[in-house]
């Protein structure tokens, strides 16, 4: 019998809303929106538990609950800012009060993200009932209504040509899913986790950074800086990851089109971002066809 109660709303994403849970202040509940079913929540709960058991920096997961006629997952509360929030705030503070002559670690969070993902990728979860990455990507691609069947066939054929690996992968490593709490990074939102190629996670990050459209609430000055720094962020991220793993940007290039196509299945994409991804996919497929 449920004895805990919902508190104030803390955050909202494309698939869920997050609220305080109970009076201790140590738990939150992530309540699903109508586009997220119970199976998806069960998967996220299982994936997070697997990552926790492997010793990775993730929130402790407690239980599935029903509250206000909605299904949800109760997690440990992580008190910290997301790296996306830190990025936006740093730009705004720099514009308001430039720190002339003061040394700053401009890409510290980017390097830390690469290190965190490499830590995830050093683990495997083949015997822990985790989804197969390729099958998940293919499923998502074939759910996309914005591509022709011939385009989907061409994209999945590219995927089939890539050699398989068996690393644990997060599936959605964007800065909004990485929290800085008490000096350590914590990776949340494990719904899309799979076993497969680290290159796919890296491609997710690159595609997100290259084509993401910031929310309308973000000041235009911040959007301008973000646009100017996109490719430099990608270079810094890949350089740091390469130092840890030996995987280079050239290694992830073959993954960019399949991951861009897969990303079109996300409910949270705005029309501008969707158009950018479709244009890039079709441009790359046309280029590949011209070289065959």
N, C-alpha and C positions, 0 to 999 in steps of 0.2 A: 504493500500500500504506500502510495506516494505521500511523504510528509514534508518534503522540501517545497519551497515556493519560488516563483519567478520574481526577480527583482528588476532593476532598471535595465534598459537596453544599452548594450555596450558597443555593438558593431552590427554591420549588415553587409552581406555579399550577394552574389547572384543567385545562390541556392539556399541561403539560410540567414537567420537572424540570431544574434548572440545576446544572451541576457545573464545577469547575475543569478545564481542558484543557491537558495538557502541563505541563512543569516551569518554563516561563518566567514564569508568573503573569500573562501578558498576554492570555490567551484563556479563554473559557468555551465549554461546549457545552450546547445546549438540546436535551434528549432528549424526544421525543414520548411522551405517554401513549397507551394504546390508542384513545382517542377522537379522536386526531389522525393523519391519514394523510399519506403522502408528498407528495401534491399540495398539501396545506395548508402543509407546510414549504417546498416549492418556491415557493409564492406569497409566503410571509412573507419568504423570502430575496430574491426579486425586488423586492418592495415596499420592503424596507429599502435595497436597492441603489439603487433609483430615488431615494429620499429622500436618500441619501448623495451621489449624483451631483448633486442639486440644491443641495447645500451645507448641508443641514439638520443639526441636532445629533442625530445618531443613531450607534449603534455601527457600526464597520466590520464587514462580513459577509465571511467567508472561503470556506466550503465546506459542502457536505452530506456527512455521514459516517454510518457505521453503527457503533455501539458497543454491546456487550452485547445484541446482537440487536434493537437499537432504532435508528430513524432520528433524526438530529439535525442541528442547524446550529451551526457554529462561528462565534462572534462575538468581536470585541474585548471585553475585560473592562473594564467601567466601574465604578470603585471609588467608590461613593457611596450615600447613603441615598435611598430613595424619599420622595416628598412625603407619602405616607401614613404612613410610619414617623416622619417628622419631626413630623407633626401629633399622632400618638399620644404621642410622647415629650414634646413641648412641653406637652401637657395634663397628663401625669403629673408633670413637673418643676414645673409651676406649682402643682399641688395639694400637692406635698411641700414646696416652698420658695417661697411667694409672693414675687414681686419688687415689693414696695410702692414706689411712686414711680419705678420704673424704666420708661423708655419702651421699648416693643417695637413692631415692625412686625407687628401681629396678623394682617394679611391679605397679607403680603408674598408668600408662596408662591402664594396664590390669584391675585393680580395677575400674578405671573410666569407662571403657567399660562395665563392669558388671552393674555398677550403671546406666549408660545410657540405657541399654537394659531393666533393671527393670523399669525405668521410662516409656519407651514405653509400656511395658506390663501391666502397671497399667491402661491403657486406653482400651476401647472397641470401635469398630466402626461397630457394627452390623447393624445399621440403616443408614449407609453412603455408601451403594453400594460398599462394598469391597468384594474381592473374598473369597471363602471358602478355607481355608488352605488345608484340606484333598483332596478336589477335584483337587486343583492345584498340590499337590505333586503326586497324582495318575496320572494325565495327563502327568507330566514330566517323571515319571517312565516308562509309556507305550510308550514314545517317544524315549527311550534309545535303540540304536541298539546293545549294547554290552552285553545284558543279554538275556537268553532264556525266552520264554513266561512263562514257568513253574516257573522260578525264579521270574519274575515280579509278577506272581500270588501269590507266597509265600510271597513276600515282602509286597504287598498291603494287604494281609490277616493279617500280623503283624500290619499294620497301623489301620486296622478296629477294632482291639482288644483294642486300646488305648482310654480311656475316653476323650470326647471332652471338650474343653474350648472355650472361646470367646474373647480372648485378641487380641489387635492389635499387629501384628508381622511384623518385617522388611523383613525377608526372606533371607537376604544376609549380615549379620553383620560382615563382615571381616574388618580388620584394615585399608584396603585401602579405605573403605567407611566411615571412621570416621575422621573428620578433627578437629584439634585444632586451634581455631581462637579467638584471644583476650581473652585467658584464659578459653574458654568454648568449649565443644565438639559439633560438628554439624554432624548429620547423613544424608548422601546423598544416591542417587541411590535407590529409593523406588519402582522400577518396580515389584519386587517380593513380595511386601507387601500383607498380607492377614489377615483375622480374624481366630484365632484358638488357638493353644497351645503354650505358651512360651517355653515349652520343645523343640519344633521344632527349634526355633531360637537358643537355647542353643546348641542343637545337631549340627546345622550348624556351629557354632563357633568351637566346639570341633573337628568335622570332618575336617574342614579347617585347624585348628592348627596341628592336628595329621598327616595329609597326604599331606599338601600343599608342592609343589615343587617350590622353589623360582626361579625367572627368571635367565637366564644365565648371565645377566648383573651384578647380585649381586656377590660380591667377595666370593671365596670359604671359606675364613675364617669366613665370616658372616653366610654362610650356615651351617658351622660346629657348630657354637654357637647356631643357631636357632634349629638345630637338637637336641642338647644336652638339650635345655631348653623347648622343646615342652610340655612334660608332666607336668613340674613344672608350666608352664604358665596355663595349663588347670586346675590344682589343685587350683592355686591362683584365677583364674577367677570364678570357681565354688564355692569356699569358700566365696568369696565376694558376689556373687549372692544369695547364701543360707542365708547369714546374713540378706539380704533384704527381701527375699521371703519365706524362708523355703523349697524351692525346692532344692533337693540334686542331686548329680551326679547319684545316683541309679535311680532317677526318669527319667533321660533322656536316660539311657541305652537302653530302648526299642525303642527309636526313632533313634538310630544311624544307623541301617541298612536301614530303609526307606529313611533317609536323605542322606546317602551315595549313594544309588541307584538314588535318585532324582538328586544328584550333577553330575552324569554321563551325564545328558542332557546338561550341560553347554558347550558352544562352546570354552571357553577359556582354558579348561583343556589340559595340555600337556600329551603325551603318558605315561610318567612315573607315573604321578598322577592318570591317568585313570587306569593303571594296578594295582596300589596299592589299589584303591577303589574296583575294581572288585574282586581282591584276598580276600579282607576283607569281602565283602558281601558273597561270596561263602563259605568262611570259617565259617562265623557265621550261614549261612543257614544249612550247613552240621552239625554243632554242635547242632543246634535246632532240626534237624531231628533225630539225634542220641539219643536225650533225650525224644522223644515222645513215 
